[in-house]
Amino acid sequence: MGHFRLLLALLVVVAHTIPPGTLTVIHGEVAVRLFFAVSGFYMAMILAEKYRAGHPGRLWLFYSNRALRILPQLWMAILAEVALAFILLGFGSLPEGHWLTDLRRLFHEGHLGLLTAYITAQLSGFGVDCFFLFSLSPDLIPSLYAGKMEGFIRGWRPLPLAHAWSISCELCFYVAAPFLTRLRSWGLALVILGSALLLMALPRLTSPSFASVAGSFWFPMQFGYFVLGILSYRVYDKVRTFTPSTGLNGVRIGIVAALGLSMVFYTPLAALSHTLSQILLYGLAALAIPVLFQWSVRSKWDRSVGELSYPVYLVHITVKTALLAPWINALFGGAFQNPFVYMLTTMTISCGLSWVMLRLIDLPINQWRQSRVLKAYARRSG
């Protein structure tokens, strides 16, 4: 499963470095939604097996450990992005439409309430997805997004890490996860159906432009993907005790292979039928995630590889921005104008930085997180 998680993060890097239409693989947003399903699977599993119902400190342990897992690396990525922005500012090399330019303008024109909202959302992780629903007028007054308009800028642009919209969705799901996992499977299926119906009804209830951004980024529209992951865990919980057989292993391999093909040839499949491509891709994912987890559950290497996925996702935008700096182009003679060189270099540096982040930040914090759980259960049993 760890290799699959890193693959999804790298596919987001592909989406942000390769011109659209160059490759047929899944888009970045689709990769993120598959990651939401993986997250739903993991949260259902740890709530059932690690933060078991009935423990007096269950919710506090779950919420605080999730915060310790997400926020320190988020803050480190923000720090790296801010540091790069001021370096670029010092050299007079800020790209057009850079977030620092927009934040400075908010400050200088006295929009301190809005400035505070941006900073609070970015640092807390909550609410970043909501800024995609707005535009800022030429006077920096927020209004609901109504498509591209002269002089207006997208509401997410003043955010240092706008792609942390997915982190906001993750955090919102964590809040709901302990209660969602108590629902019966038919109740979870109804939640997925309701989410799908809301997604289809939104263009009729609002403008097409607003419906498009809400469907792509807003947490209520992503809710069903997390719930799909919870159902996927219940599939795993039912079948993990089955005795392996040649026929069953063949079915598992077929499911994973079919998911891989649907990811690789997503663009032509979606061109034939968008609805069919969605049902096929996410249906196969719900069946393949338990298989991938069962294949890799005892592999420490797979777990280590998977840990890279979150920091790679966080830092790759900063890396790609740095690689486009004028002095980098002067040093390497415009090598990064080749999109594939640019993509591979961004991937490589992002993975290296992520390894450093994990060693310096996540490893010691993770050891403390695990010890908190063990101590809590030791006190209960004692």
C-alpha positions as CSV (number, residue, x, y, z in Angstrom):
1,M,0.0,0.0,0.0
2,G,2.9,2.3,0.7
3,H,4.1,2.2,-2.9
4,F,0.6,3.0,-4.1
5,R,0.4,6.0,-1.8
6,L,3.7,7.4,-3.1
7,L,2.6,6.7,-6.6
8,L,-0.5,8.8,-6.1
9,A,1.6,11.7,-4.7
10,L,4.0,11.4,-7.7
11,L,1.0,11.5,-10.0
12,V,0.1,14.9,-8.5
13,V,3.7,16.0,-9.2
14,V,3.2,14.8,-12.8
15,A,0.0,16.9,-13.1
16,H,1.8,20.0,-11.8
17,T,4.9,19.7,-14.1
18,I,3.7,18.1,-17.4
19,P,1.5,20.1,-19.8
20,P,-2.1,18.9,-19.8
21,G,-2.8,16.2,-22.4
22,T,0.8,15.0,-22.6
23,L,0.1,11.8,-20.8
24,T,-3.1,9.6,-20.5
25,V,-2.7,8.9,-16.7
26,I,-5.2,10.1,-14.1
27,H,-5.3,13.8,-13.3
28,G,-3.9,15.3,-10.1
29,E,-7.4,15.8,-8.6
30,V,-8.3,12.1,-9.3
31,A,-5.1,11.0,-7.6
32,V,-6.0,13.1,-4.6
33,R,-9.4,11.5,-4.4
34,L,-7.9,8.0,-4.6
35,F,-5.8,9.1,-1.7
36,F,-8.9,10.1,0.2
37,A,-10.2,6.6,-0.3
38,V,-6.9,5.2,1.1
39,S,-7.2,7.6,4.0
40,G,-10.8,6.4,4.7
41,F,-9.5,2.8,4.7
42,Y,-6.7,3.6,7.2
43,M,-8.8,5.6,9.5
44,A,-11.5,2.9,9.7
45,M,-8.8,0.4,10.4
46,I,-7.0,2.3,13.2
47,L,-10.3,3.3,14.8
48,A,-11.4,-0.4,14.9
49,E,-8.0,-1.9,15.9
50,K,-6.0,0.8,17.7
51,Y,-8.4,3.4,19.1
52,R,-11.0,0.9,20.0
53,A,-14.5,1.9,21.1
54,G,-15.1,2.0,24.8
55,H,-11.7,3.4,25.7
56,P,-12.2,6.6,27.9
57,G,-9.5,8.6,26.1
58,R,-10.2,7.3,22.6
59,L,-11.3,10.5,20.9
60,W,-8.6,12.7,22.5
61,L,-5.9,10.2,21.5
62,F,-7.2,9.9,18.0
63,Y,-7.6,13.6,17.3
64,S,-4.4,14.7,19.0
65,N,-2.3,12.0,17.3
66,R,-3.8,12.9,13.9
67,A,-2.8,16.6,14.6
68,L,0.7,15.5,15.5
69,R,0.9,13.5,12.2
70,I,-0.4,16.3,10.0
71,L,0.5,19.7,11.4
72,P,4.3,19.6,12.1
73,Q,5.1,18.6,8.5
74,L,2.6,21.1,7.2
75,W,4.3,23.9,9.2
76,M,7.8,22.8,7.9
77,A,6.5,22.9,4.3
78,I,5.0,26.4,4.9
79,L,8.3,27.5,6.4
80,A,10.2,26.3,3.3
81,E,7.8,28.0,1.0
82,V,8.0,31.3,2.9
83,A,11.8,31.1,3.0
84,L,11.9,30.6,-0.8
85,A,9.4,33.4,-1.4
86,F,11.6,35.9,0.5
87,I,14.7,34.7,-1.4
88,L,12.9,35.3,-4.7
89,L,11.7,38.7,-3.4
90,G,15.3,39.6,-2.5
91,F,16.5,38.8,-6.0
92,G,13.5,40.5,-7.6
93,S,12.4,37.2,-9.1
94,L,8.9,36.7,-7.7
95,P,6.7,35.1,-10.4
96,E,3.7,37.0,-11.6
97,G,0.7,36.3,-9.3
98,H,2.8,35.0,-6.5
99,W,1.0,34.5,-3.2
100,L,3.5,36.9,-1.3
101,T,2.5,39.7,-3.6
102,D,-1.1,39.2,-2.9
103,L,-0.6,38.9,0.9
104,R,1.5,42.1,1.0
105,R,-1.3,43.9,-0.9
106,L,-3.9,42.7,1.6
107,F,-1.7,44.0,4.4
108,H,-0.9,47.4,2.8
109,E,-4.5,48.0,1.8
110,G,-5.8,47.3,5.3
111,H,-7.7,44.0,4.8
112,L,-6.4,42.7,8.1
113,G,-9.4,40.5,8.8
114,L,-9.1,38.7,5.4
115,L,-5.3,38.5,5.9
116,T,-5.9,36.9,9.3
117,A,-8.3,34.4,7.8
118,Y,-5.7,33.3,5.2
119,I,-3.0,32.9,7.8
120,T,-5.2,31.0,10.3
121,A,-6.5,28.6,7.6
122,Q,-3.0,27.9,6.3
123,L,-1.5,27.3,9.7
124,S,-4.4,25.3,11.2
125,G,-5.0,23.3,8.0
126,F,-8.8,23.9,8.3
127,G,-10.7,25.9,5.7
128,V,-8.2,26.1,2.9
129,D,-10.6,24.3,0.6
130,C,-13.2,27.1,1.2
131,F,-11.0,29.8,-0.4
132,F,-11.4,28.0,-3.8
133,L,-15.1,29.0,-3.6
134,F,-14.3,32.7,-3.8
135,S,-12.8,35.4,-6.0
136,L,-11.3,38.6,-4.9
137,S,-12.5,41.7,-6.7
138,P,-10.0,44.4,-7.9
139,D,-10.6,46.0,-4.5
140,L,-9.9,42.7,-2.7
141,I,-13.5,42.1,-1.7
142,P,-14.4,38.4,-1.6
143,S,-17.4,37.1,-3.5
144,L,-18.5,33.7,-4.7
145,Y,-16.6,32.4,-7.7
146,A,-18.5,33.1,-10.9
147,G,-15.9,32.3,-13.5
148,K,-13.0,34.3,-14.8
149,M,-13.7,38.1,-14.6
150,E,-11.5,41.0,-15.6
151,G,-9.5,42.2,-12.6
152,F,-10.6,39.5,-10.3
153,I,-8.2,37.0,-8.8
154,R,-8.9,33.5,-7.4
155,G,-9.5,33.3,-3.7
156,W,-6.8,30.7,-3.1
157,R,-4.0,32.8,-4.6
158,P,-2.8,34.5,-1.4
159,L,-2.2,31.1,0.2
160,P,1.4,29.9,0.4
161,L,0.3,26.3,0.0
162,A,-3.0,26.4,-1.8
163,H,-2.7,22.7,-2.6
164,A,-3.2,22.1,1.1
165,W,-6.9,22.2,0.3
166,S,-6.7,18.4,0.4
167,I,-5.2,18.6,3.9
168,S,-8.2,20.6,4.9
169,C,-10.5,17.9,3.6
170,E,-8.4,15.3,5.5
171,L,-8.7,17.1,8.7
172,C,-12.5,17.6,8.3
173,F,-12.8,13.9,7.7
174,Y,-10.8,13.1,10.8
175,V,-13.3,15.0,12.9
176,A,-16.1,13.0,11.5
177,A,-14.4,9.6,11.2
178,P,-15.0,8.2,14.7
179,F,-18.8,8.8,14.2
180,L,-18.9,7.6,10.6
181,T,-17.3,4.3,11.4
182,R,-20.2,3.5,13.8
183,L,-22.6,3.5,10.8
184,R,-23.7,0.3,9.3
185,S,-22.5,-0.4,5.8
186,W,-25.9,0.4,4.2
187,G,-25.8,3.8,6.0
188,L,-22.3,4.4,4.5
189,A,-23.6,3.5,1.1
190,L,-26.4,6.0,1.5
191,V,-23.8,8.7,2.4
192,I,-21.9,7.9,-0.8
193,L,-25.2,8.1,-2.8
194,G,-26.1,11.4,-1.2
195,S,-22.7,12.8,-1.9
196,A,-23.0,11.7,-5.6
197,L,-26.5,13.2,-5.9
198,L,-25.4,16.5,-4.4
199,L,-22.5,16.6,-6.8
200,M,-24.9,16.1,-9.8
201,A,-27.5,18.6,-8.4
202,L,-25.0,21.4,-7.6
203,P,-24.8,22.8,-11.2
204,R,-28.6,23.1,-11.2
205,L,-28.6,24.8,-7.8
206,T,-25.7,27.2,-8.4
207,S,-23.8,28.6,-11.4
208,P,-21.8,26.1,-13.4
209,S,-18.5,27.9,-12.5
210,F,-19.2,27.7,-8.8
211,A,-20.4,24.1,-9.1
212,S,-17.1,23.2,-10.9
213,V,-14.8,24.5,-8.2
214,A,-17.0,23.2,-5.4
215,G,-17.1,19.8,-6.9
216,S,-13.3,19.8,-7.3
217,F,-12.1,21.2,-4.0
218,W,-14.8,21.7,-1.3
219,F,-14.9,19.1,1.5
220,P,-18.6,18.2,1.3
221,M,-18.1,17.2,-2.3
222,Q,-15.1,15.0,-1.4
223,F,-16.9,13.3,1.5
224,G,-18.0,10.2,-0.4
225,Y,-14.4,9.3,-1.3
226,F,-13.4,9.0,2.3
227,V,-16.6,6.9,3.1
228,L,-15.8,4.7,0.1
229,G,-12.5,3.9,1.9
230,I,-14.4,3.0,5.1
231,L,-16.4,0.5,3.1
232,S,-13.2,-0.8,1.5
233,Y,-11.9,-1.6,5.0
234,R,-15.0,-3.5,5.8
235,V,-14.4,-5.6,2.6
236,Y,-10.9,-6.3,3.9
237,D,-12.2,-7.1,7.4
238,K,-14.5,-9.7,5.9
239,V,-12.1,-11.4,3.5
240,R,-8.7,-11.2,5.3
241,T,-9.4,-14.5,7.1
242,F,-10.1,-16.4,3.9
243,T,-7.7,-19.2,3.1
244,P,-5.7,-18.1,0.0
245,S,-6.3,-20.2,-3.1
246,T,-5.1,-20.1,-6.7
247,G,-8.4,-18.8,-8.0
248,L,-8.7,-16.2,-5.3
249,N,-5.2,-14.9,-5.9
250,G,-6.0,-14.7,-9.6
251,V,-9.0,-12.5,-8.9
252,R,-6.9,-10.3,-6.6
253,I,-4.2,-9.8,-9.2
254,G,-6.9,-9.1,-11.8
255,I,-8.5,-6.4,-9.7
256,V,-5.2,-4.6,-9.1
257,A,-4.2,-4.9,-12.7
258,A,-7.5,-3.5,-13.8
259,L,-7.1,-0.6,-11.4
260,G,-3.6,0.1,-12.8
261,L,-4.9,0.0,-16.4
262,S,-7.8,2.4,-15.6
263,M,-5.3,4.8,-14.0
264,V,-2.8,4.6,-16.9
265,F,-5.5,5.0,-19.6
266,Y,-7.8,7.3,-17.7
267,T,-8.0,10.1,-20.3
268,P,-9.2,8.0,-23.2
269,L,-11.6,6.1,-20.9
270,A,-13.0,9.4,-19.6
271,A,-13.4,10.6,-23.1
272,L,-15.6,7.7,-23.9
273,S,-17.8,8.1,-20.8
274,H,-16.9,10.3,-17.8
275,T,-19.5,8.6,-15.6
276,L,-18.4,5.1,-16.5
277,S,-14.7,6.1,-15.9
278,Q,-15.6,7.3,-12.4
279,I,-17.6,4.3,-11.5
280,L,-15.0,1.9,-12.8
281,L,-12.0,3.7,-11.3
282,Y,-13.3,4.2,-7.8
283,G,-15.1,0.8,-7.7
284,L,-11.9,-0.9,-8.6
285,A,-10.0,1.2,-6.0
286,A,-12.4,0.1,-3.3
287,L,-11.7,-3.5,-4.2
288,A,-8.0,-3.2,-4.8
289,I,-7.1,-1.2,-1.6
290,P,-7.7,-4.2,0.7
291,V,-5.6,-6.4,-1.7
292,L,-2.7,-4.0,-1.8
293,F,-2.8,-3.6,2.0
294,Q,-2.9,-7.4,2.6
295,W,0.1,-7.9,0.2
296,S,2.2,-5.2,2.0
297,V,1.0,-5.2,5.6
298,R,4.2,-7.0,6.9
299,S,6.7,-5.0,4.8
300,K,8.6,-2.4,6.7
301,W,10.1,-1.2,3.4
302,D,6.6,-0.6,1.9
303,R,5.7,1.3,5.0
304,S,8.8,3.5,4.8
305,V,8.1,4.3,1.1
306,G,4.5,5.2,1.9
307,E,5.6,7.7,4.6
308,L,7.2,9.8,1.8
309,S,3.8,10.4,0.1
310,Y,2.6,13.2,2.5
311,P,5.8,15.3,2.6
312,V,6.3,14.8,-1.2
313,Y,2.8,16.2,-1.8
314,L,3.5,19.1,0.6
315,V,6.9,20.3,-0.8
316,H,6.7,19.6,-4.5
317,I,5.2,23.0,-5.3
318,T,8.0,24.8,-3.5
319,V,10.6,22.6,-5.4
320,K,9.0,23.2,-8.8
321,T,9.0,27.0,-8.1
322,A,12.6,27.0,-7.1
323,L,13.6,25.1,-10.2
324,L,12.1,27.9,-12.3
325,A,14.1,30.6,-10.6
326,P,16.2,32.7,-13.1
327,W,19.6,31.7,-11.5
328,I,18.7,28.0,-11.8
329,N,17.9,28.4,-15.5
330,A,21.1,30.3,-15.9
331,L,23.1,27.6,-14.1
332,F,21.7,24.7,-16.0
333,G,21.2,26.4,-19.4
334,G,17.4,26.0,-19.5
335,A,17.4,22.2,-19.0
336,F,14.2,22.4,-17.1
337,Q,12.3,23.8,-20.1
338,N,12.0,20.1,-21.0
339,P,8.9,19.0,-19.1
340,F,10.1,15.5,-18.5
341,V,13.4,16.7,-17.1
342,Y,11.5,19.2,-15.0
343,M,9.1,16.5,-13.7
344,L,11.8,14.0,-12.8
345,T,14.0,16.6,-11.1
346,T,11.0,17.8,-9.1
347,M,10.2,14.3,-8.1
348,T,13.8,13.5,-7.1
349,I,14.4,16.6,-5.0
350,S,10.9,16.4,-3.4
351,C,11.6,12.8,-2.3
352,G,15.0,13.8,-0.9
353,L,13.6,16.7,1.1
354,S,10.8,14.5,2.3
355,W,13.2,11.9,3.6
356,V,15.0,14.6,5.6
357,M,11.6,15.9,6.9
358,L,10.7,12.4,8.0
359,R,14.0,11.8,9.8
360,L,14.1,15.2,11.5
361,I,10.4,15.8,12.3
362,D,8.1,12.9,11.8
363,L,10.2,10.0,13.2
364,P,10.6,11.4,16.8
365,I,7.0,12.7,16.9
366,N,5.7,9.3,15.6
367,Q,7.6,7.5,18.4
368,W,5.9,9.7,20.9
369,R,2.5,9.3,19.3
370,Q,2.8,5.5,19.5
371,S,4.0,5.6,23.1
372,R,1.0,7.7,24.1
373,V,-1.3,5.0,22.8
374,L,0.6,2.3,24.6
375,K,0.6,4.2,27.9
376,A,-3.1,4.9,27.6
377,Y,-4.0,1.2,27.2
378,A,-1.5,0.2,29.9
379,R,-3.2,2.5,32.4
380,R,-6.5,1.1,31.4
381,S,-5.4,-2.5,31.8
382,G,-3.6,-1.7,35.0
